[in-house]
Amino acid sequence: MNFRRRHNPAGSVLPASLLLALILPAIAWMPACDSPLEAETPRNRYSDGVSVLPSEDIGTAVSVNLVGDTTGTDTAWTPAHFSAALVFDASGTITALLNEYFKRAGQAFLDSLDGTSDQGAVVFFTSSGTVSQRMTSDTAALRTAVRGVPMTAGATAVWDGIYLAMLEVQSRGTHARRAVIAITDSDDNSSELGSPQSIIDLALRSDIAVYTISLRETAHTSILQNIAQQTGGKHYLRPLLSELTGIYREIAEILRAP
């Protein structure tokens, strides 16, 4: 085929061979596009993670599966660490059955500790209070202490037990989230160290929430309820024994929440 130059008022025409030499490299440079969706447009620019393709209008709602940030910068929900003391009634009114339920509930609470940062302590009371395990992150030691909560024929020093636990949390707890969880089935009749008012005062000074569980309604039930309310805790009145593990898990979740 012969190519001839022709006069063109708008300018001269380039030879075909030169045109091809200019066009072919440009075509080779363009990225391959197997699907129209692969080319970025205003509608598909944010389509990653969308379970259905965008419909005709950009503003139409779509189903989005939000994937959590795995870069370590997602702070939408960060579980809190806490320092908490478990206080168990070991006085003469506690039967073998109650003692066993107390231990199961305590172990359920310890299930929530992460074993590294969270802290726990174990206290029991009879005619006086006893710290059987000081504040620690060692869950094995805490479990041993819970299993060792005794049954005695002694009196009931509820206030001493709670107050000793609060002193332990105040002096050895390293977290801002602090709590004492106490369970009893009777009235105080033996305390010398602590009192309801001293418990409330120390709790408010040290930002310690006190959770109280009354297995029976007694003369001191309203006092236990007031302690919980004044300190930002919660009072549980006459729960079923089968509910105790759930109560202790609930308290752990409350403490864990940011």
Secondary structure, DSSP 4 states (H G I P E B T S, - for coil): --------TT-PPPPHHHHHHHHHHHHHHSPP-SSGGGS--TTTTT-TTBSS---SSTTS---B-PPPP-SS---S--PPPEEEEEEEE-STT--HHHHHHHHHHHHHHHTT--SSS-EEEEEEESSSEEEEEEEES-HHHHHHHHHT----S----HHHHHHHHHHHHHHH--SSEEEEEEEESS-----SS--HHHHHHHHHHHTEEEEEEESS--TTHHHHHHHHHHHT--EEES--GGGHHHHHHHHHHHHH--
